[in-house]
Amino acid sequence: MNIGLLISELEDKEVKKICVGASMAAKDKGITLVLLPGRYLLSDKAGDTEDPYEYQYTALFDYAKTSNFDALIIDIDRIGKKMPILKKEALLNKFEGIPVLTLTEQEGYPFVNQVESDHDQLQQQGYEAVCDAIYYAHNNKLPDPEPIKNFSFVEKSSVEALESLSDLGYKFLKRKYADEKAYQIIAAKAKENGINNFGILLYDKKVKNTIKYNWKRPDQIRLKGAIIGGEEEVLEKEKSLISTEDIFSKFASNKVNILIAGVIFVGEYQLGIMVSEFSSNMMTDNYFENLLSIITGASRISYLERELKNTREELIEVQEELARDDSVLDHIGDQDYLTGGLNRRGFFAKAYDLLKDNFIPGTSAIVAYIHMESLKGINEMFGHEEGDRAVKRVSEILESVFGDSIYGRIRGDEFAVIDITDEIDKAETLRQEMTTQNARLLAESARYMNHLRFSICEFGYDENLSLRDMLRETDESLQKIKSNLN
């Protein structure tokens, strides 16, 4: 059984005591308990707090909206302490379909049995809450109150906990970037500290989340580094993608598990989530938040490394272009000297402007790659003058098909097209027209075959989607088409 406990933050000493009691109940009852410290509900006005991104923490509560939880306990008074009743109700109403108990009385919602004791009252409350949630999930009603318990939780010394963080930070900052991966280092350090379940999960693309426009939790997330059941989890890239509904069950087993989760974000963007076995170190002030900060730093550096890799690839492409006979002319001005249309530089300049000004919610981007696969043979057999005429003829065809779009010759034998539209099925219409024109082109010359391979892809609006991403995917589609026909 999986129970989620939605709390504010571990820096609240009262919350820590509740977690101690809840953890003991989970062990006694043999269930998995997931602590979700998503901090506090905030108003819809930016600038109400010193930290402009404090609202990002509440994104953690969205992970609780999963069928893998048998019941949820929500400390609504502390989470919504600054907010009116309607704001609290909005959070509670998010979890429709999952049995929910509030930790304290909330009109209109079931709440756990209140503890009548002055002895470890908050610990008793946490214990009672878990026991009630287990019973409520099975019977849709509350049980009799649990007997008073004795609690003997002993915190680790703060020195020992902070030494662990310092060691992790050192290993991460000193890693060899070419040979080692930050997430594996962090996971290995967790195992070294006796953590048997630990994972870092990141989205392939960062997800924007603002006060005005709340994020939508993606359906899938990628496991980057993990310890599961005391063993390192090594997955091939294609197998590392899991459903966001399966995050917590991934680390749960038939054994008792006390887990804690935290969101990984930078500015307005959600990057992913960390899941860890709940250890005594995390009861040390600021330990949990600093651990998340180290992981966030690892994520940012990895993201920058990917961007640097992409930039290097682009530079290599430019260098290859400069090595071509017509490359110098292609990089002077915006016009292609042969067709009179846009050259590579002109195409990309206008394409970026088009996306910036017109790619908005409700629109789609249509991207096409057209390859003159027979141009090399025409040049070799009939000379470059005849090859130039073939290129011009292809340019005329593209003008007739894509006249309202932006298109250009980006390499000697390749053309690219981009269009922004709100028309349904426009991409399919363009594919049909290109097929028709391609057949006519093939029939025009008896001396040689002037034939095109093309790919036309459509992309729904996504503010994180770049022109480079769309072109790469369209090019990959073209290569698949070629390989299937060969």
C-alpha positions as CSV (number, residue, x, y, z in Angstrom):
1,M,0.0,0.0,0.0
2,N,1.2,3.5,-0.9
3,I,0.2,6.5,1.3
4,G,1.2,10.1,0.4
5,L,1.7,12.7,3.1
6,L,1.5,16.3,1.7
7,I,3.4,18.7,4.1
8,S,4.8,22.2,4.0
9,E,8.6,21.9,4.7
10,L,11.0,20.0,6.9
11,E,12.4,23.3,8.3
12,D,9.2,23.5,10.3
13,K,10.0,21.8,13.6
14,E,6.3,20.8,14.1
15,V,6.3,19.2,10.6
16,K,9.4,17.2,11.5
17,K,7.7,15.7,14.5
18,I,4.6,14.8,12.4
19,C,7.0,13.0,10.0
20,V,8.6,11.1,12.8
21,G,5.2,9.7,13.9
22,A,4.1,9.0,10.4
23,S,7.3,7.1,9.6
24,M,6.9,5.0,12.7
25,A,3.3,4.1,11.7
26,A,4.4,3.2,8.2
27,K,7.0,0.8,9.6
28,D,4.6,-0.7,12.1
29,K,1.9,-1.3,9.4
30,G,4.4,-2.4,6.7
31,I,3.4,0.1,4.0
32,T,5.2,2.7,1.8
33,L,4.9,6.3,2.9
34,V,5.9,9.1,0.6
35,L,6.6,12.5,2.1
36,L,5.8,15.4,-0.3
37,P,7.1,18.8,1.1
38,G,5.6,21.2,-1.4
39,R,5.8,24.2,0.9
40,Y,3.0,26.8,0.9
41,L,0.1,27.9,-1.3
42,L,0.6,31.4,-2.6
43,S,-1.5,34.1,-4.1
44,D,-1.8,34.6,-7.8
45,K,0.2,37.8,-7.7
46,A,3.9,37.8,-8.5
47,G,6.2,39.5,-6.0
48,D,4.3,38.6,-2.9
49,T,7.3,36.8,-1.5
50,E,11.1,37.5,-1.3
51,D,11.7,34.5,-3.5
52,P,10.0,35.1,-6.9
53,Y,10.0,31.3,-7.6
54,E,8.8,30.0,-4.2
55,Y,5.6,28.9,-6.0
56,Q,7.6,26.3,-7.9
57,Y,7.7,24.0,-4.8
58,T,4.0,23.4,-4.9
59,A,4.4,21.6,-8.3
60,L,5.4,18.7,-6.1
61,F,1.8,18.2,-5.1
62,D,0.9,17.5,-8.7
63,Y,2.9,14.3,-8.5
64,A,0.4,13.1,-5.9
65,K,-2.3,13.0,-8.6
66,T,-1.6,9.4,-9.5
67,S,-3.4,6.1,-9.2
68,N,-0.4,4.7,-7.4
69,F,-1.5,6.3,-4.2
70,D,-4.1,4.4,-2.2
71,A,-4.7,7.4,0.0
72,L,-3.4,10.9,0.7
73,I,-3.0,12.8,4.0
74,I,-2.8,16.6,3.6
75,D,-1.6,19.0,6.2
76,I,-3.8,21.7,4.7
77,D,-3.6,24.2,7.7
78,R,0.1,24.6,7.4
79,I,0.3,24.4,3.6
80,G,-2.4,27.0,3.2
81,K,-1.8,29.0,6.3
82,K,-1.6,32.3,4.3
83,M,-4.5,31.6,2.0
84,P,-8.3,31.9,2.2
85,I,-10.5,28.8,2.4
86,L,-11.2,28.8,-1.4
87,K,-7.5,28.4,-2.1
88,K,-7.3,25.5,0.2
89,E,-10.3,23.8,-1.3
90,A,-8.8,24.2,-4.7
91,L,-5.8,22.1,-3.7
92,L,-8.0,19.5,-2.0
93,N,-10.2,19.2,-5.1
94,K,-7.2,18.4,-7.3
95,F,-7.2,14.8,-6.0
96,E,-10.6,13.7,-7.1
97,G,-10.7,9.9,-7.2
98,I,-8.1,9.4,-4.5
99,P,-9.2,8.9,-0.8
100,V,-8.1,12.1,1.0
101,L,-7.9,12.9,4.7
102,T,-6.9,16.3,6.1
103,L,-4.6,16.3,9.1
104,T,-6.8,18.8,10.9
105,E,-10.5,19.7,10.7
106,Q,-11.5,21.2,7.4
107,E,-15.2,21.7,6.8
108,G,-16.6,19.5,4.1
109,Y,-13.7,17.1,4.1
110,P,-12.9,14.0,6.2
111,F,-10.1,14.5,8.7
112,V,-8.1,12.1,10.8
113,N,-8.9,11.3,14.4
114,Q,-7.7,14.1,16.7
115,V,-5.1,13.1,19.3
116,E,-6.1,13.9,22.9
117,S,-2.6,13.8,24.5
118,D,0.1,16.2,25.7
119,H,2.7,13.5,25.3
120,D,4.5,13.8,21.9
121,Q,1.3,15.2,20.6
122,L,2.5,16.0,17.1
123,Q,4.3,12.6,16.7
124,Q,1.0,11.0,17.9
125,Q,-0.9,13.0,15.2
126,G,1.4,11.8,12.5
127,Y,1.1,8.2,13.6
128,E,-2.7,8.4,13.9
129,A,-2.9,10.0,10.4
130,V,-1.2,7.1,8.7
131,C,-3.2,4.4,10.5
132,D,-6.4,6.3,9.7
133,A,-5.5,6.6,6.0
134,I,-4.8,2.9,5.7
135,Y,-8.2,2.0,7.2
136,Y,-10.0,4.7,5.3
137,A,-8.6,3.5,2.0
138,H,-10.0,0.0,2.6
139,N,-13.3,0.9,4.4
140,N,-14.2,4.5,3.4
141,K,-14.6,5.3,7.1
142,L,-12.3,6.2,10.0
143,P,-11.2,3.5,12.6
144,D,-11.2,3.9,16.3
145,P,-8.2,6.0,17.5
146,E,-4.9,4.3,18.0
147,P,-3.5,3.8,21.5
148,I,-0.8,6.3,22.6
149,K,2.7,5.3,21.5
150,N,6.2,5.9,22.7
151,F,8.6,7.6,20.3
152,S,12.4,7.2,20.5
153,F,13.6,8.8,17.3
154,V,17.2,10.1,17.7
155,E,18.5,12.7,15.2
156,K,21.9,12.3,13.7
157,S,24.4,15.0,14.6
158,S,24.3,18.0,12.2
159,V,28.0,17.7,11.8
160,E,27.8,14.2,10.4
161,A,24.9,15.2,8.1
162,L,26.7,18.3,6.7
163,E,29.9,16.3,6.2
164,S,28.0,14.0,4.0
165,L,26.7,17.0,1.9
166,S,30.2,18.4,1.7
167,D,31.7,15.2,0.4
168,L,28.9,14.9,-2.2
169,G,29.5,18.5,-3.4
170,Y,33.3,17.8,-3.6
171,K,32.8,14.7,-5.7
172,F,30.4,16.3,-8.0
173,L,32.4,19.5,-8.6
174,K,35.6,17.5,-9.1
175,R,34.2,14.9,-11.5
176,K,35.7,14.2,-14.9
177,Y,33.1,15.4,-17.3
178,A,34.2,13.2,-20.2
179,D,34.1,9.9,-18.2
180,E,31.7,10.2,-15.3
181,K,28.0,11.3,-15.0
182,A,26.9,13.5,-12.1
183,Y,23.7,11.6,-11.5
184,Q,25.6,8.3,-11.1
185,I,28.0,10.0,-8.6
186,I,25.1,11.3,-6.5
187,A,23.3,7.9,-6.6
188,A,26.5,6.1,-5.6
189,K,27.1,8.6,-2.7
190,A,23.5,7.9,-1.5
191,K,24.2,4.2,-1.5
192,E,27.5,4.8,0.4
193,N,25.4,6.6,3.1
194,G,23.1,3.6,3.5
195,I,20.3,4.9,1.2
196,N,18.8,1.9,-0.5
197,N,16.3,3.8,-2.7
198,F,17.2,7.0,-4.4
199,G,16.6,8.4,-7.9
200,I,16.9,11.5,-10.0
201,L,14.4,11.8,-12.8
202,L,14.4,14.6,-15.4
203,Y,12.3,15.7,-18.3
204,D,13.9,15.6,-21.7
205,K,12.8,19.2,-22.1
206,K,12.3,21.7,-19.3
207,V,8.7,22.6,-18.6
208,K,7.6,26.2,-18.0
209,N,5.6,26.9,-14.9
210,T,4.5,30.4,-13.9
211,I,2.1,31.8,-11.4
212,K,-0.2,32.9,-14.2
213,Y,0.1,29.8,-16.4
214,N,0.5,26.7,-14.3
215,W,2.4,23.8,-15.8
216,K,0.9,20.5,-16.9
217,R,2.8,17.6,-15.6
218,P,4.2,15.7,-18.6
219,D,3.2,12.0,-19.1
220,Q,6.8,10.7,-19.1
221,I,10.1,11.4,-17.3
222,R,13.6,9.9,-17.7
223,L,15.4,8.1,-14.9
224,K,18.9,9.5,-14.9
225,G,20.5,7.8,-11.9
226,A,19.0,5.5,-9.3
227,I,19.6,3.1,-6.5
228,I,16.6,0.7,-6.1
229,G,16.6,-1.9,-3.4
230,G,20.2,-1.2,-2.6
231,E,21.3,-1.9,-6.2
232,E,22.3,0.6,-8.9
233,E,19.8,0.8,-11.7
234,V,21.4,0.9,-15.1
235,L,19.0,1.5,-18.0
236,E,19.6,1.9,-21.7
237,K,18.4,5.3,-22.9
238,E,15.3,3.9,-24.6
239,K,14.3,2.0,-21.5
240,S,14.9,4.9,-19.0
241,L,11.7,6.7,-19.9
242,I,8.9,6.0,-17.4
243,S,5.4,7.2,-16.8
244,T,5.2,10.1,-14.3
245,E,2.4,8.0,-12.6
246,D,4.9,5.3,-11.9
247,I,7.6,7.4,-10.2
248,F,7.0,6.4,-6.6
249,S,6.0,2.8,-7.3
250,K,9.4,2.5,-9.1
251,F,11.1,2.8,-5.7
252,A,8.5,0.9,-3.7
253,S,8.6,-2.8,-3.1
254,N,6.9,-5.3,-0.8
255,K,9.2,-4.1,2.0
256,V,8.5,-1.0,4.1
257,N,9.6,2.2,2.4
258,I,9.7,5.7,3.8
259,L,10.4,8.0,0.8
260,I,10.7,11.8,0.4
261,A,10.5,13.7,-2.9
262,G,11.5,17.2,-4.0
263,V,11.1,19.1,-7.2
264,I,14.1,20.2,-9.3
265,F,13.6,23.6,-10.9
266,V,15.4,26.6,-12.2
267,G,13.6,29.9,-12.4
268,E,10.3,29.5,-14.3
269,Y,11.1,25.9,-15.4
270,Q,10.5,22.5,-13.9
271,L,13.3,20.1,-14.7
272,G,12.3,17.0,-12.8
273,I,12.0,15.4,-9.4
274,M,14.3,13.7,-6.8
275,V,13.1,10.7,-4.8
276,S,15.0,9.4,-1.8
277,E,14.7,7.1,1.1
278,F,13.9,9.2,4.2
279,S,17.0,9.2,6.4
280,S,17.8,10.8,9.7
281,N,20.1,13.2,7.9
282,M,17.1,14.9,6.4
283,M,15.9,15.9,9.9
284,T,19.0,18.2,10.1
285,D,18.1,21.8,9.4
286,N,18.7,22.8,5.7
287,Y,20.0,19.3,4.7
288,F,17.2,18.4,2.4
289,E,17.2,21.8,0.6
290,N,20.9,21.8,0.1
291,L,20.8,18.3,-1.3
292,L,18.2,19.4,-3.8
293,S,20.4,22.4,-4.6
294,I,23.4,20.2,-5.4
295,I,21.2,18.0,-7.7
296,T,19.8,21.2,-9.4
297,G,23.4,22.3,-10.0
298,A,24.2,19.0,-11.6
299,S,21.1,19.3,-13.8
300,R,22.0,22.8,-15.0
301,I,25.6,21.8,-15.9
302,S,24.4,18.8,-17.8
303,Y,21.9,21.0,-19.7
304,L,24.7,23.5,-20.5
305,E,26.9,20.6,-21.7
306,R,24.2,19.5,-24.1
307,E,23.8,23.0,-25.4
308,L,27.6,23.3,-25.9
309,K,27.6,20.0,-27.8
310,N,24.8,21.2,-30.1
311,T,26.7,24.4,-30.7
312,R,29.8,22.5,-31.6
313,E,27.8,20.4,-34.1
314,E,26.4,23.6,-35.7
315,L,29.9,25.0,-36.0
316,I,31.1,21.8,-37.7
317,E,28.2,22.0,-40.1
318,V,29.2,25.6,-41.0
319,Q,32.8,24.5,-41.5
320,E,31.6,21.8,-43.8
321,E,29.5,24.3,-45.8
322,L,32.5,26.6,-46.1
323,A,34.4,23.8,-47.7
324,R,31.9,23.5,-50.6
325,D,32.6,25.3,-53.9
326,D,29.6,27.6,-53.6
327,S,29.8,28.1,-49.8
328,V,31.3,31.6,-49.9
329,L,28.5,32.9,-52.1
330,D,26.0,31.1,-49.9
331,H,27.2,33.0,-46.8
332,I,27.2,36.5,-48.4
333,G,23.9,38.3,-48.0
334,D,20.5,36.5,-47.8
335,Q,20.0,35.6,-51.5
336,D,21.0,32.3,-53.2
337,Y,23.1,33.3,-56.2
338,L,21.7,30.5,-58.3
339,T,17.9,30.4,-57.7
340,G,17.4,34.0,-56.6
341,G,15.6,32.8,-53.5
342,L,16.9,32.6,-50.0
343,N,20.2,31.0,-49.2
344,R,21.1,29.2,-45.9
345,R,21.7,32.5,-44.0
346,G,18.5,34.1,-45.4
347,F,16.4,31.1,-44.6
348,F,17.5,30.8,-41.0
349,A,17.2,34.5,-40.4
350,K,13.6,34.7,-41.7
351,A,12.7,31.3,-40.1
352,Y,13.7,32.5,-36.6
353,D,11.8,35.7,-37.1
354,L,8.7,33.8,-38.2
355,L,8.8,31.5,-35.2
356,K,9.3,34.4,-32.8
357,D,6.4,36.5,-34.1
358,N,3.9,33.8,-35.1
359,F,4.5,30.5,-33.3
360,I,1.8,30.9,-30.6
361,P,-0.7,28.6,-28.9
362,G,-3.2,27.3,-31.4
363,T,-0.8,27.2,-34.3
364,S,1.4,24.6,-35.8
365,A,4.8,24.7,-37.5
366,I,5.2,22.8,-40.7
367,V,8.8,22.0,-41.6
368,A,10.0,20.3,-44.8
369,Y,13.3,19.0,-46.1
370,I,13.7,18.4,-49.9
371,H,16.8,16.6,-51.2
372,M,17.8,16.6,-54.9
373,E,19.4,13.1,-54.6
374,S,20.1,13.0,-58.4
375,L,22.0,16.3,-58.6
376,K,25.4,14.8,-58.1
377,G,24.8,12.4,-61.0
378,I,23.5,15.2,-63.3
379,N,26.7,17.2,-62.6
380,E,29.0,14.3,-63.3
381,M,27.2,13.2,-66.5
382,F,26.0,16.4,-68.1
383,G,28.1,19.1,-66.4
384,H,27.4,21.8,-63.8
385,E,25.6,24.0,-66.2
386,E,22.9,21.4,-66.6
387,G,22.9,20.7,-62.9
388,D,22.3,24.4,-62.3
389,R,19.3,24.3,-64.6
390,A,17.9,21.3,-62.6
391,V,18.3,23.2,-59.3
392,K,16.4,26.2,-60.8
393,R,13.6,23.9,-61.9
394,V,13.3,22.5,-58.4
395,S,13.2,26.0,-57.1
396,E,10.3,26.8,-59.4
397,I,8.4,23.7,-58.2
398,L,8.9,24.7,-54.5
399,E,7.7,28.2,-55.3
400,S,4.5,26.7,-56.7
401,V,4.0,24.4,-53.7
402,F,5.3,26.5,-50.9
403,G,4.9,30.0,-52.3
404,D,3.3,31.3,-49.1
405,S,6.0,29.8,-46.8
406,I,9.6,30.6,-46.2
407,Y,11.9,28.3,-48.1
408,G,15.5,28.4,-49.2
409,R,18.5,26.4,-50.5
410,I,20.4,25.5,-47.4
411,R,23.0,23.3,-49.2
412,G,23.9,22.7,-52.8
413,D,21.3,19.9,-53.2
414,E,19.0,20.5,-50.2
415,F,16.1,22.9,-49.6
416,A,14.3,23.6,-46.3
417,V,10.8,25.0,-45.8
418,I,8.9,26.4,-42.7
419,D,5.4,27.7,-42.3
420,I,3.2,28.6,-39.4
421,T,-0.4,27.8,-39.7
422,D,-3.7,27.3,-37.9
423,E,-5.2,25.3,-40.8
424,I,-6.1,21.7,-40.1
425,D,-4.4,19.1,-42.4
426,K,-2.3,21.7,-44.2
427,A,0.8,19.4,-43.9
428,E,-1.1,16.6,-45.6
429,T,-2.2,18.9,-48.4
430,L,1.4,20.0,-49.0
431,R,2.5,16.3,-49.1
432,Q,0.0,15.5,-51.7
433,E,0.9,18.5,-53.9
434,M,4.6,17.7,-53.6
435,T,4.0,14.1,-54.6
436,T,2.1,15.4,-57.7
437,Q,4.8,17.9,-58.7
438,N,7.6,15.4,-58.1
439,A,5.9,13.0,-60.5
440,R,5.7,15.7,-63.1
441,L,9.4,16.7,-62.6
442,L,10.4,13.1,-63.1
443,A,8.6,12.9,-66.4
444,E,10.0,16.1,-67.8
445,S,13.5,15.0,-68.9
446,A,14.3,12.0,-71.1
447,R,18.0,12.5,-70.6
448,Y,18.3,12.1,-66.9
449,M,16.2,11.6,-63.7
450,N,15.6,14.7,-61.7
451,H,13.9,13.3,-58.6
452,L,13.3,14.6,-55.1
453,R,13.1,12.9,-51.7
454,F,11.2,15.0,-49.2
455,S,9.8,14.9,-45.7
456,I,7.1,17.2,-44.3
457,C,6.5,17.2,-40.6
458,E,4.0,19.1,-38.4
459,F,4.8,20.4,-34.9
460,G,2.2,21.6,-32.4
461,Y,3.0,24.7,-30.4
462,D,5.5,24.2,-27.7
463,E,7.5,27.2,-26.4
464,N,10.5,24.9,-25.7
465,L,10.6,23.6,-29.2
466,S,13.5,25.1,-31.2
467,L,14.0,25.5,-35.0
468,R,17.0,23.2,-34.7
469,D,14.9,20.5,-32.9
470,M,12.2,20.6,-35.7
471,L,14.8,20.5,-38.5
472,R,16.6,17.6,-36.9
473,E,13.4,15.6,-36.5
474,T,12.4,16.4,-40.1
475,D,15.8,15.4,-41.4
476,E,15.7,12.1,-39.4
477,S,12.3,11.4,-41.0
478,L,13.8,12.0,-44.4
479,Q,16.6,9.6,-43.7
480,K,14.1,6.9,-42.6
481,I,12.2,7.4,-45.8
482,K,15.4,7.0,-47.8
483,S,16.4,3.9,-45.9
484,N,13.0,2.3,-46.4
485,L,13.1,2.9,-50.1
486,N,16.7,1.6,-50.6
